[in-house]
């Protein structure tokens, strides 16, 4: 057997044995944020959720993986306490009844060896609908402080909030489209 063939077999066998890697969402560096219309184009309000947990299972060799995220809806923050209270109330998120929003999906596309898209389901306000996240950037590296591998991404999506039963203001002309912008970092388990 020549050296080139041995090297090729080693690479194939080594890649086939690679196992999926589990990453835990870093709640200190993960904040789903959103943009929503106010008064039919008068302004755009931006908010974020300050408490997120979950896991990402990443199999780079197979170009696959899963994402499971839980967002504490009570952690909603517009930077305006009065608006926070209203948004947490029954007319919008109704956090007393629906304290958690979840996203569960599969990495559906890789580009250049990196995840580029996640197709899954968003459950919010007691309603589950399909949602596709587009990953704009993705990087894994050793965190110089913790010495652990960390992966980070910037993901985005758009959905209609009335599809989830959150249609407050629609009769006053509020647009129902919501734009998500999610900064996420996850630490390799183990």
N, CA and C atoms as a LAMMPS dump frame, in Angstrom:
ITEM: TIMESTEP
0
ITEM: NUMBER OF ATOMS
570
ITEM: BOX BOUNDS ff ff ff
-5.0000000000000000e+02 5.0000000000000000e+02
-5.0000000000000000e+02 5.0000000000000000e+02
-5.0000000000000000e+02 5.0000000000000000e+02
ITEM: ATOMS id mol type element x y z
1 1 1 N 0.843 -1.174 0
2 1 2 C 0 0 0
3 1 3 C 0.895 1.246 0
4 2 1 N 0.575 2.216 -0.87
5 2 2 C 1.42 3.404 -0.88
6 2 3 C 0.977 4.397 0.197
7 3 1 N 1.838 5.346 0.508
8 3 2 C 1.595 6.31 1.589
9 3 3 C 0.367 7.178 1.332
10 4 1 N 0.105 7.533 0.076
11 4 2 C -1.056 8.361 -0.252
12 4 3 C -2.349 7.629 0.078
13 5 1 N -2.418 6.346 -0.252
14 5 2 C -3.609 5.553 0.032
15 5 3 C -3.796 5.395 1.538
16 6 1 N -2.722 5.16 2.27
17 6 2 C -2.814 5.036 3.734
18 6 3 C -3.322 6.338 4.34
19 7 1 N -2.797 7.485 3.884
20 7 2 C -3.241 8.781 4.389
21 7 3 C -4.721 9 4.084
22 8 1 N -5.157 8.668 2.859
23 8 2 C -6.56 8.832 2.476
24 8 3 C -7.469 7.977 3.348
25 9 1 N -7.092 6.727 3.584
26 9 2 C -7.895 5.845 4.442
27 9 3 C -7.948 6.357 5.874
28 10 1 N -6.848 6.88 6.363
29 10 2 C -6.802 7.424 7.719
30 10 3 C -7.761 8.605 7.843
31 11 1 N -7.756 9.493 6.856
32 11 2 C -8.651 10.647 6.897
33 11 3 C -10.116 10.234 6.826
34 12 1 N -10.429 9.29 5.959
35 12 2 C -11.811 8.82 5.833
36 12 3 C -12.266 8.143 7.119
37 13 1 N -11.458 7.244 7.624
38 13 2 C -11.832 6.532 8.857
39 13 3 C -11.876 7.474 10.039
40 14 1 N -10.947 8.405 10.1
41 14 2 C -10.943 9.371 11.205
42 14 3 C -12.179 10.243 11.168
43 15 1 N -12.586 10.687 9.957
44 15 2 C -13.777 11.516 9.837
45 15 3 C -15.035 10.748 10.152
46 16 1 N -15.066 9.473 9.784
47 16 2 C -16.26 8.661 10.028
48 16 3 C -16.458 8.427 11.519
49 17 1 N -15.371 8.414 12.278
50 17 2 C -15.487 8.146 13.711
51 17 3 C -15.75 9.394 14.534
52 18 1 N -15.735 10.579 13.905
53 18 2 C -15.971 11.81 14.655
54 18 3 C -17.379 11.794 15.229
55 19 1 N -17.478 12.148 16.473
56 19 2 C -18.77 12.126 17.154
57 19 3 C -19.363 13.53 17.229
58 20 1 N -20.666 13.609 17.291
59 20 2 C -21.292 14.911 17.507
60 20 3 C -20.806 15.503 18.836
61 21 1 N -20.687 16.826 18.874
62 21 2 C -20.22 17.509 20.074
63 21 3 C -21.352 18.335 20.667
64 22 1 N -21.484 18.272 21.994
65 22 2 C -22.55 18.986 22.701
66 22 3 C -22.019 20.306 23.238
67 23 1 N -22.792 21.354 23.027
68 23 2 C -22.467 22.686 23.529
69 23 3 C -23.647 23.186 24.346
70 24 1 N -23.367 23.794 25.497
71 24 2 C -24.394 24.388 26.342
72 24 3 C -24.443 25.889 26.092
73 25 1 N -25.642 26.396 25.898
74 25 2 C -25.825 27.827 25.672
75 25 3 C -25.253 28.592 26.857
76 26 1 N -24.468 29.62 26.562
77 26 2 C -23.918 30.499 27.6
78 26 3 C -24.934 31.617 27.837
79 27 1 N -25.651 31.573 28.968
80 27 2 C -26.687 32.577 29.203
81 27 3 C -26.143 33.995 29.383
82 28 1 N -24.849 34.125 29.639
83 28 2 C -24.25 35.446 29.802
84 28 3 C -23.835 36.081 28.48
85 29 1 N -23.933 35.31 27.389
86 29 2 C -23.541 35.829 26.085
87 29 3 C -24.572 35.506 25.004
88 30 1 N -25.8 35.2 25.402
89 30 2 C -26.848 34.854 24.45
90 30 3 C -28.086 35.7 24.733
91 31 1 N -28.462 36.507 23.75
92 31 2 C -29.607 37.396 23.921
93 31 3 C -30.425 37.483 22.641
94 32 1 N -31.548 36.765 22.575
95 32 2 C -32.444 36.959 21.434
96 32 3 C -33.028 38.374 21.505
97 33 1 N -32.833 39.144 20.465
98 33 2 C -33.412 40.482 20.422
99 33 3 C -34.375 40.559 19.241
100 34 1 N -35.2 41.593 19.246
101 34 2 C -36.218 41.693 18.203
102 34 3 C -36.553 43.139 17.917
103 35 1 N -37.133 43.342 16.746
104 35 2 C -37.641 44.637 16.322
105 35 3 C -39.112 44.483 16.001
106 36 1 N -39.921 45.419 16.505
107 36 2 C -41.362 45.38 16.245
108 36 3 C -41.867 46.794 15.983
109 37 1 N -42.817 46.888 15.099
110 37 2 C -43.409 48.171 14.72
111 37 3 C -44.199 48.776 15.88
112 38 1 N -44.158 50.107 15.949
113 38 2 C -44.995 50.852 16.891
114 38 3 C -45.833 51.845 16.105
115 39 1 N -47.117 51.683 16.199
116 39 2 C -48.098 52.607 15.62
117 39 3 C -48.047 52.704 14.101
118 40 1 N -47.895 51.561 13.432
119 40 2 C -47.979 51.533 11.978
120 40 3 C -46.918 52.347 11.273
121 41 1 N -45.688 52.28 11.762
122 41 2 C -44.587 52.965 11.106
123 41 3 C -44.107 54.21 11.829
124 42 1 N -44.709 54.54 12.964
125 42 2 C -44.272 55.713 13.712
126 42 3 C -42.833 55.54 14.196
127 43 1 N -42.532 54.344 14.711
128 43 2 C -41.166 54.031 15.133
129 43 3 C -41.003 52.519 15.2
130 44 1 N -39.77 52.088 15.418
131 44 2 C -39.465 50.67 15.582
132 44 3 C -38.956 50.48 16.997
133 45 1 N -39.627 49.61 17.745
134 45 2 C -39.186 49.306 19.107
135 45 3 C -38.298 48.079 19.075
136 46 1 N -37.245 48.141 19.875
137 46 2 C -36.31 47.025 19.969
138 46 3 C -36.27 46.525 21.403
139 47 1 N -36.281 45.211 21.542
140 47 2 C -36.212 44.612 22.861
141 47 3 C -35.371 43.358 22.824
142 48 1 N -35.132 42.805 23.984
143 48 2 C -34.389 41.55 24.065
144 48 3 C -34.891 40.743 25.249
145 49 1 N -34.524 39.473 25.235
146 49 2 C -34.793 38.582 26.352
147 49 3 C -33.463 38.344 27.054
148 50 1 N -33.438 38.55 28.366
149 50 2 C -32.175 38.502 29.099
150 50 3 C -31.819 37.134 29.664
151 51 1 N -32.719 36.139 29.548
152 51 2 C -32.431 34.807 30.105
153 51 3 C -32.781 33.713 29.099
154 52 1 N -31.74 33.023 28.638
155 52 2 C -31.89 31.968 27.64
156 52 3 C -31.044 30.772 28.049
157 53 1 N -31.586 29.565 27.855
158 53 2 C -30.845 28.328 28.129
159 53 3 C -31.03 27.387 26.94
160 54 1 N -30.217 26.334 26.906
161 54 2 C -30.398 25.348 25.854
162 54 3 C -29.12 24.639 25.485
163 55 1 N -29.216 23.835 24.429
164 55 2 C -28.078 23.06 23.956
165 55 3 C -28.023 23.075 22.433
166 56 1 N -26.815 22.856 21.933
167 56 2 C -26.58 22.694 20.506
168 56 3 C -25.74 21.436 20.346
169 57 1 N -26.194 20.544 19.487
170 57 2 C -25.441 19.337 19.166
171 57 3 C -24.913 19.527 17.749
172 58 1 N -23.59 19.519 17.611
173 58 2 C -22.978 19.842 16.335
174 58 3 C -22.119 18.681 15.852
175 59 1 N -22.402 18.21 14.644
176 59 2 C -21.616 17.155 14.016
177 59 3 C -21.041 17.739 12.727
178 60 1 N -19.843 18.267 12.821
179 60 2 C -19.225 18.928 11.665
180 60 3 C -18.927 17.943 10.544
181 61 1 N -18.5 16.724 10.9
182 61 2 C -18.157 15.722 9.876
183 61 3 C -19.384 15.34 9.046
184 62 1 N -20.528 15.24 9.684
185 62 2 C -21.758 14.867 8.983
186 62 3 C -22.548 16.076 8.496
187 63 1 N -22.047 17.286 8.781
188 63 2 C -22.745 18.527 8.424
189 63 3 C -24.182 18.5 8.914
190 64 1 N -24.322 18.235 10.215
191 64 2 C -25.657 18.177 10.8
192 64 3 C -25.589 18.631 12.253
193 65 1 N -26.749 18.721 12.848
194 65 2 C -26.812 19.089 14.249
195 65 3 C -28.215 19.485 14.647
196 66 1 N -28.389 19.756 15.937
197 66 2 C -29.677 20.169 16.472
198 66 3 C -29.492 21.374 17.384
199 67 1 N -30.567 22.125 17.526
200 67 2 C -30.588 23.305 18.382
201 67 3 C -31.853 23.23 19.225
202 68 1 N -31.704 23.347 20.54
203 68 2 C -32.84 23.37 21.465
204 68 3 C -32.641 24.528 22.433
205 69 1 N -33.541 25.492 22.373
206 69 2 C -33.401 26.731 23.127
207 69 3 C -34.685 26.993 23.913
208 70 1 N -34.526 27.506 25.136
209 70 2 C -35.663 27.958 25.943
210 70 3 C -35.399 29.394 26.377
211 71 1 N -36.391 30.252 26.171
212 71 2 C -36.284 31.67 26.503
213 71 3 C -37.281 31.986 27.599
214 72 1 N -36.809 32.624 28.661
215 72 2 C -37.668 33.07 29.757
216 72 3 C -38.363 34.356 29.3
217 73 1 N -39.659 34.271 28.99
218 73 2 C -40.37 35.44 28.464
219 73 3 C -40.509 36.545 29.509
220 74 1 N -40.401 36.196 30.789
221 74 2 C -40.459 37.223 31.84
222 74 3 C -39.225 38.116 31.816
223 75 1 N -38.173 37.696 31.11
224 75 2 C -36.941 38.486 31.059
225 75 3 C -36.956 39.516 29.929
226 76 1 N -38.106 39.712 29.309
227 76 2 C -38.279 40.69 28.238
228 76 3 C -37.857 42.075 28.713
229 77 1 N -37.083 42.781 27.893
230 77 2 C -36.629 44.117 28.269
231 77 3 C -36.574 45.027 27.045
232 78 1 N -37.412 46.067 27.075
233 78 2 C -37.412 47.1 26.044
234 78 3 C -36.563 48.298 26.459
235 79 1 N -36.063 48.282 27.705
236 79 2 C -35.383 49.455 28.234
237 79 3 C -36.372 50.495 28.712
238 80 1 N -37.622 50.08 28.921
239 80 2 C -38.697 50.972 29.356
240 80 3 C -39.608 50.141 30.263
241 81 1 N -39.548 50.376 31.563
242 81 2 C -40.279 49.543 32.522
243 81 3 C -41.779 49.488 32.252
244 82 1 N -42.361 50.62 31.908
245 82 2 C -43.811 50.646 31.659
246 82 3 C -44.173 49.773 30.452
247 83 1 N -43.366 49.865 29.402
248 83 2 C -43.601 49.036 28.224
249 83 3 C -43.335 47.563 28.531
250 84 1 N -42.31 47.285 29.341
251 84 2 C -42.036 45.904 29.754
252 84 3 C -43.253 45.305 30.448
253 85 1 N -43.83 46.041 31.38
254 85 2 C -45.004 45.545 32.114
255 85 3 C -46.168 45.276 31.168
256 86 1 N -46.403 46.197 30.23
257 86 2 C -47.493 45.99 29.281
258 86 3 C -47.231 44.766 28.405
259 87 1 N -46.015 44.636 27.879
260 87 2 C -45.676 43.517 27.002
261 87 3 C -45.742 42.176 27.727
262 88 1 N -45.466 42.166 29.015
263 88 2 C -45.54 40.933 29.804
264 88 3 C -46.978 40.565 30.16
265 89 1 N -47.895 41.516 30.004
266 89 2 C -49.292 41.306 30.359
267 89 3 C -50.065 40.469 29.35
268 90 1 N -51.356 40.287 29.652
269 90 2 C -52.231 39.399 28.877
270 90 3 C -52.427 39.846 27.424
271 91 1 N -52.3 41.151 27.126
272 91 2 C -52.516 41.625 25.753
273 91 3 C -51.39 41.222 24.801
274 92 1 N -50.215 40.932 25.348
275 92 2 C -49.095 40.571 24.478
276 92 3 C -48.536 39.197 24.865
277 93 1 N -47.416 39.125 25.579
278 93 2 C -46.781 37.835 25.85
279 93 3 C -47.485 36.988 26.903
280 94 1 N -48.267 37.598 27.77
281 94 2 C -48.984 36.875 28.833
282 94 3 C -48.037 35.904 29.553
283 95 1 N -46.974 36.47 30.138
284 95 2 C -45.913 35.656 30.731
285 95 3 C -46.375 34.835 31.931
286 96 1 N -47.458 35.256 32.571
287 96 2 C -47.982 34.451 33.69
288 96 3 C -48.477 33.105 33.177
289 97 1 N -49.083 33.105 32.005
290 97 2 C -49.616 31.877 31.412
291 97 3 C -48.586 31.158 30.54
292 98 1 N -47.705 31.936 29.876
293 98 2 C -46.715 31.376 28.952
294 98 3 C -45.315 31.89 29.331
295 99 1 N -44.723 31.335 30.381
296 99 2 C -43.442 31.86 30.874
297 99 3 C -42.228 31.497 30.02
298 100 1 N -42.41 30.62 29.051
299 100 2 C -41.28 30.168 28.247
300 100 3 C -41.643 30.127 26.764
301 101 1 N -40.7 30.558 25.942
302 101 2 C -40.788 30.357 24.489
303 101 3 C -39.654 29.404 24.137
304 102 1 N -39.89 28.502 23.188
305 102 2 C -38.853 27.529 22.831
306 102 3 C -38.639 27.49 21.319
307 103 1 N -37.428 27.115 20.944
308 103 2 C -37.112 26.842 19.55
309 103 3 C -36.382 25.517 19.514
310 104 1 N -36.841 24.628 18.652
311 104 2 C -36.201 23.331 18.482
312 104 3 C -36.048 23.086 16.993
313 105 1 N -34.802 22.828 16.557
314 105 2 C -34.602 22.66 15.132
315 105 3 C -33.383 21.829 14.786
316 106 1 N -33.231 21.62 13.49
317 106 2 C -32.096 20.871 12.949
318 106 3 C -31.317 21.78 12.016
319 107 1 N -29.997 21.665 12.086
320 107 2 C -29.166 22.417 11.152
321 107 3 C -29.432 21.835 9.769
322 108 1 N -29.954 22.659 8.883
323 108 2 C -30.42 22.182 7.586
324 108 3 C -29.476 22.507 6.437
325 109 1 N -28.505 23.383 6.691
326 109 2 C -27.578 23.733 5.623
327 109 3 C -26.251 24.175 6.211
328 110 1 N -25.169 23.675 5.623
329 110 2 C -23.809 24.108 5.946
330 110 3 C -23.266 24.847 4.735
331 111 1 N -22.412 25.816 4.972
332 111 2 C -21.757 26.543 3.893
333 111 3 C -20.289 26.721 4.29
334 112 1 N -19.379 26.174 3.498
335 112 2 C -17.964 26.276 3.815
336 112 3 C -17.59 25.605 5.126
337 113 1 N -18.27 24.51 5.453
338 113 2 C -17.979 23.783 6.683
339 113 3 C -18.594 24.383 7.93
340 114 1 N -19.436 25.412 7.766
341 114 2 C -20.058 26.085 8.912
342 114 3 C -21.579 26.025 8.786
343 115 1 N -22.293 25.902 9.918
344 115 2 C -23.75 25.947 9.859
345 115 3 C -24.216 27.271 9.255
346 116 1 N -25.206 27.198 8.368
347 116 2 C -25.714 28.397 7.709
348 116 3 C -27.223 28.574 7.889
349 117 1 N -27.918 27.512 8.299
350 117 2 C -29.378 27.589 8.423
351 117 3 C -29.863 26.527 9.406
352 118 1 N -30.872 26.906 10.187
353 118 2 C -31.516 25.961 11.103
354 118 3 C -33.015 26.022 10.853
355 119 1 N -33.598 24.881 10.518
356 119 2 C -35.056 24.802 10.338
357 119 3 C -35.653 24.129 11.557
358 120 1 N -36.675 24.756 12.098
359 120 2 C -37.268 24.181 13.293
360 120 3 C -38.64 24.743 13.571
361 121 1 N -39 24.67 14.845
362 121 2 C -40.307 25.151 15.286
363 121 3 C -40.143 26.074 16.472
364 122 1 N -40.817 27.213 16.38
365 122 2 C -40.882 28.173 17.472
366 122 3 C -42.206 27.97 18.181
367 123 1 N -42.141 27.793 19.494
368 123 2 C -43.351 27.715 20.308
369 123 3 C -43.375 28.94 21.21
370 124 1 N -44.421 29.725 21.045
371 124 2 C -44.555 30.964 21.802
372 124 3 C -46.041 31.233 22.014
373 125 1 N -46.374 31.669 23.201
374 125 2 C -47.763 32.023 23.503
375 125 3 C -48.695 30.837 23.271
376 126 1 N -48.16 29.611 23.488
377 126 2 C -48.955 28.398 23.351
378 126 3 C -49.171 27.924 21.928
379 127 1 N -48.498 28.54 20.965
380 127 2 C -48.662 28.192 19.553
381 127 3 C -47.302 27.768 18.989
382 128 1 N -47.3 26.711 18.184
383 128 2 C -46.076 26.227 17.545
384 128 3 C -46.175 26.413 16.033
385 129 1 N -45.146 27.052 15.467
386 129 2 C -45.107 27.311 14.023
387 129 3 C -43.686 27.066 13.515
388 130 1 N -43.545 26.725 12.229
389 130 2 C -42.2 26.567 11.658
390 130 3 C -41.46 27.905 11.625
391 131 1 N -40.144 27.839 11.814
392 131 2 C -39.306 29.033 11.733
393 131 3 C -37.928 28.611 11.244
394 132 1 N -37.386 29.36 10.307
395 132 2 C -36.047 29.098 9.8
396 132 3 C -35.128 30.226 10.232
397 133 1 N -34.034 29.857 10.896
398 133 2 C -33.016 30.817 11.306
399 133 3 C -31.897 30.814 10.273
400 134 1 N -31.502 31.975 9.834
401 134 2 C -30.356 32.126 8.944
402 134 3 C -29.153 32.515 9.795
403 135 1 N -28.058 31.778 9.639
404 135 2 C -26.858 32.053 10.421
405 135 3 C -25.924 32.914 9.571
406 136 1 N -25.727 34.15 10.02
407 136 2 C -24.913 35.089 9.268
408 136 3 C -23.431 34.943 9.525
409 137 1 N -23.075 34.578 10.729
410 137 2 C -21.67 34.34 11.046
411 137 3 C -21.586 33.204 12.048
412 138 1 N -20.47 32.474 12.012
413 138 2 C -20.274 31.336 12.906
414 138 3 C -18.782 31.14 13.113
415 139 1 N -18.389 30.941 14.372
416 139 2 C -16.98 30.741 14.688
417 139 3 C -16.857 29.912 15.96
418 140 1 N -15.933 28.965 15.959
419 140 2 C -15.572 28.218 17.163
420 140 3 C -14.11 28.496 17.46
421 141 1 N -13.798 28.671 18.745
422 141 2 C -12.415 28.907 19.141
423 141 3 C -12.264 28.642 20.629
424 142 1 N -11.039 28.559 21.084
425 142 2 C -10.773 28.399 22.507
426 142 3 C -10.893 29.765 23.172
427 143 1 N -11.727 29.844 24.194
428 143 2 C -11.862 31.074 24.952
429 143 3 C -10.577 31.262 25.756
430 144 1 N -9.881 32.39 25.602
431 144 2 C -8.599 32.562 26.284
432 144 3 C -8.722 32.632 27.805
433 145 1 N -9.918 32.953 28.312
434 145 2 C -10.095 33.035 29.76
435 145 3 C -10.458 31.688 30.375
436 146 1 N -11.436 30.994 29.766
437 146 2 C -11.899 29.721 30.337
438 146 3 C -11.098 28.525 29.842
439 147 1 N -10.38 28.706 28.724
440 147 2 C -9.616 27.63 28.078
441 147 3 C -10.516 26.523 27.538
442 148 1 N -11.797 26.829 27.34
443 148 2 C -12.757 25.866 26.774
444 148 3 C -13.135 26.316 25.371
445 149 1 N -13.526 25.323 24.547
446 149 2 C -13.992 25.676 23.215
447 149 3 C -15.36 26.335 23.311
448 150 1 N -15.512 27.431 22.582
449 150 2 C -16.76 28.178 22.535
450 150 3 C -17.112 28.393 21.071
451 151 1 N -18.38 28.215 20.744
452 151 2 C -18.862 28.529 19.4
453 151 3 C -19.854 29.675 19.518
454 152 1 N -19.785 30.579 18.572
455 152 2 C -20.703 31.711 18.563
456 152 3 C -21.294 31.905 17.187
457 153 1 N -22.472 32.488 17.169
458 153 2 C -23.154 32.732 15.9
459 153 3 C -24.045 33.955 16.004
460 154 1 N -24.369 34.477 14.856
461 154 2 C -25.348 35.541 14.728
462 154 3 C -26.441 34.991 13.822
463 155 1 N -27.637 34.875 14.355
464 155 2 C -28.738 34.276 13.596
465 155 3 C -29.888 35.274 13.471
466 156 1 N -30.687 35.104 12.429
467 156 2 C -31.814 36.009 12.234
468 156 3 C -32.992 35.279 11.602
469 157 1 N -34.159 35.862 11.776
470 157 2 C -35.394 35.333 11.192
471 157 3 C -36.454 36.425 11.257
472 158 1 N -37.508 36.22 10.522
473 158 2 C -38.659 37.125 10.552
474 158 3 C -39.92 36.276 10.646
475 159 1 N -40.874 36.734 11.454
476 159 2 C -42.151 36.027 11.557
477 159 3 C -43.27 37.015 11.835
478 160 1 N -44.495 36.545 11.714
479 160 2 C -45.683 37.335 11.969
480 160 3 C -46.182 36.996 13.372
481 161 1 N -46.18 37.982 14.271
482 161 2 C -46.549 37.706 15.659
483 161 3 C -48.027 37.32 15.814
484 162 1 N -48.876 37.773 14.919
485 162 2 C -50.295 37.408 15.022
486 162 3 C -50.507 35.916 14.773
487 163 1 N -49.565 35.265 14.055
488 163 2 C -49.639 33.814 13.872
489 163 3 C -49.536 33.079 15.202
490 164 1 N -48.981 33.756 16.203
491 164 2 C -48.808 33.17 17.531
492 164 3 C -49.845 33.707 18.521
493 165 1 N -50.857 34.379 18.022
494 165 2 C -51.906 34.891 18.892
495 165 3 C -51.514 36.154 19.642
496 166 1 N -50.488 36.846 19.169
497 166 2 C -50.056 38.099 19.796
498 166 3 C -50.316 39.21 18.778
499 167 1 N -51.568 39.64 18.693
500 167 2 C -51.951 40.579 17.644
501 167 3 C -52.338 41.953 18.178
502 168 1 N -51.95 42.251 19.415
503 168 2 C -52.273 43.564 19.984
504 168 3 C -51.838 44.683 19.026
505 169 1 N -52.718 45.644 18.839
506 169 2 C -52.426 46.803 18.008
507 169 3 C -52.72 46.629 16.536
508 170 1 N -53.04 45.414 16.121
509 170 2 C -53.293 45.181 14.698
510 170 3 C -54.431 46.064 14.195
511 171 1 N -55.484 46.2 14.994
512 171 2 C -56.631 47.021 14.588
513 171 3 C -56.285 48.506 14.547
514 172 1 N -55.176 48.911 15.183
515 172 2 C -54.716 50.308 15.161
516 172 3 C -53.648 50.532 14.1
517 173 1 N -53.355 49.499 13.305
518 173 2 C -52.391 49.634 12.231
519 173 3 C -50.982 49.173 12.559
520 174 1 N -50.759 48.611 13.749
521 174 2 C -49.43 48.09 14.083
522 174 3 C -49.097 46.953 13.123
523 175 1 N -47.943 47.016 12.508
524 175 2 C -47.507 45.915 11.651
525 175 3 C -47.187 44.715 12.533
526 176 1 N -47.473 43.539 12.045
527 176 2 C -47.324 42.331 12.852
528 176 3 C -45.989 41.612 12.626
529 177 1 N -45.206 42.06 11.673
530 177 2 C -43.916 41.428 11.383
531 177 3 C -42.916 41.727 12.507
532 178 1 N -42.209 40.689 12.926
533 178 2 C -41.168 40.82 13.943
534 178 3 C -39.863 40.299 13.352
535 179 1 N -38.805 41.075 13.523
536 179 2 C -37.482 40.656 13.065
537 179 3 C -36.67 40.222 14.278
538 180 1 N -36.139 38.999 14.203
539 180 2 C -35.274 38.486 15.26
540 180 3 C -33.812 38.691 14.871
541 181 1 N -32.988 39.001 15.862
542 181 2 C -31.538 39.054 15.703
543 181 3 C -30.982 38.402 16.966
544 182 1 N -30.357 37.263 16.807
545 182 2 C -29.97 36.464 17.969
546 182 3 C -28.451 36.327 18.032
547 183 1 N -27.869 36.863 19.085
548 183 2 C -26.45 36.608 19.341
549 183 3 C -26.409 35.417 20.279
550 184 1 N -25.628 34.429 19.914
551 184 2 C -25.574 33.204 20.718
552 184 3 C -24.134 32.723 20.852
553 185 1 N -23.786 32.313 22.052
554 185 2 C -22.515 31.658 22.297
555 185 3 C -22.808 30.405 23.108
556 186 1 N -22.068 29.345 22.828
557 186 2 C -22.279 28.074 23.516
558 186 3 C -20.917 27.46 23.849
559 187 1 N -20.834 26.869 25.034
560 187 2 C -19.593 26.305 25.552
561 187 3 C -19.617 24.794 25.404
562 188 1 N -18.534 24.247 24.876
563 188 2 C -18.456 22.792 24.69
564 188 3 C -18.575 22.09 26.042
565 189 1 N -19.478 21.121 26.092
566 189 2 C -19.718 20.363 27.334
567 189 3 C -18.527 19.455 27.618
568 190 1 N -18.338 19.185 28.9
569 190 2 C -17.306 18.222 29.288
570 190 3 C -16.026 18.789 29.724
